[in-house]
Amino acid sequence: MPDFFKKHGYFTAGAGKVFHHGKQNAPGFDEWLPAETSSDQEEAARKRRYANAEGNRTPDWAELDGPESDTADAIAARDIIRWMESSTARIQPFFLVAGFRKPHLPWAVPRRYFDMYPSVHVPAEPPMHGIPKAALITELGPSRPPEPRWKAIAAYRAAVSYMDAQTGALLGALDRLKIRESTVVVLIGDNGFHLGEHLLWSKHTLFERATRVPMIFSGPGIAKGVCKQNTELLDVYPSLAELTGLPRPAHLQGTSLMPLLRRPDAAWDRPARSIAERNGFAGRAVRSGNWRYVEWNGGKDGVELYDHREDPGEYNNLAGNPGLKDTIQRLRALL
């Protein structure tokens, strides 16, 4: 995507965790600063987390006392703002990407964000019915859950609020430079995160909690409103191409969201698909309308069906209901 915009005359730059750690090449960017800089306290928290082997880790957090300006995401935001202010960005259209780490583990953020959440109400977990074993596995494996749960949730929220503040700095710069109304802004996340729901922590499941992500578009040609349709991250690229009046690359599998960006309640019948790997097999999920359907190992290791009208938390697996065979057949075809 950055290469696409560069070829169409855009100044392209990225900062932070745009690519994964250790990936030094940045195709398509005129300038790029990788996510390698962080405060000493952040680095110490990261080392503590990764001291244990994968599968034997638990969510952890740290309240940082050092300057917020030294933290990784604040540095990334500052780099993006510097590019906004540069003479190059003033004479060319720009494509800038800020890759924020948080709320990735460990939840090590300045103390003032923890102070925002002195307590958190934790609802009781409802019972689960008919959920296959393959569905109840996360990246953290069988590790013990963090205790107390409310404090871990508060730490996660603190990390989200810290990330929100860095996003706010970028939006404030757009306002200060008087280019907000002529700039398209897209905020996305890469995965959801279990905070004890289904007795799980972390990601890599096919539940709604792990596969639903933020996706917010703002800018010229975009209506205000909340869209409740199922969309995919694959749709961001073709949407940006259409929003900027550029020709859509022919190889893209996503679909432009322009009908929904113009009118959030527009007709839309495309499903959203997800995949999760297990030891030796995969799980595949499709979200269509109010339904989520999942097959593990082609159904050999479990099938799931959830009706979000009655069970938005996905605790009651309906795959064994004989009255829903037609629904299952329709959803299976979408996989």
Helices and strands as residue ranges (DSSP letters): H 2-7, E 11-16, E 31-34, H 40-49, E 61-64, G 68-70, H 72-85, H 87-91, E 94-99, E 107-110, H 111-114, G 133-135, H 149-176, G 180-182, E 185-188, E 194-195, G 197-199, E 201-202, H 208-211, E 215-218, G 233-235, H 236-243, H 258-262, E 272-278, E 281-288, E 291-296, G 297-299, E 303-307, G 322-324, H 325-334
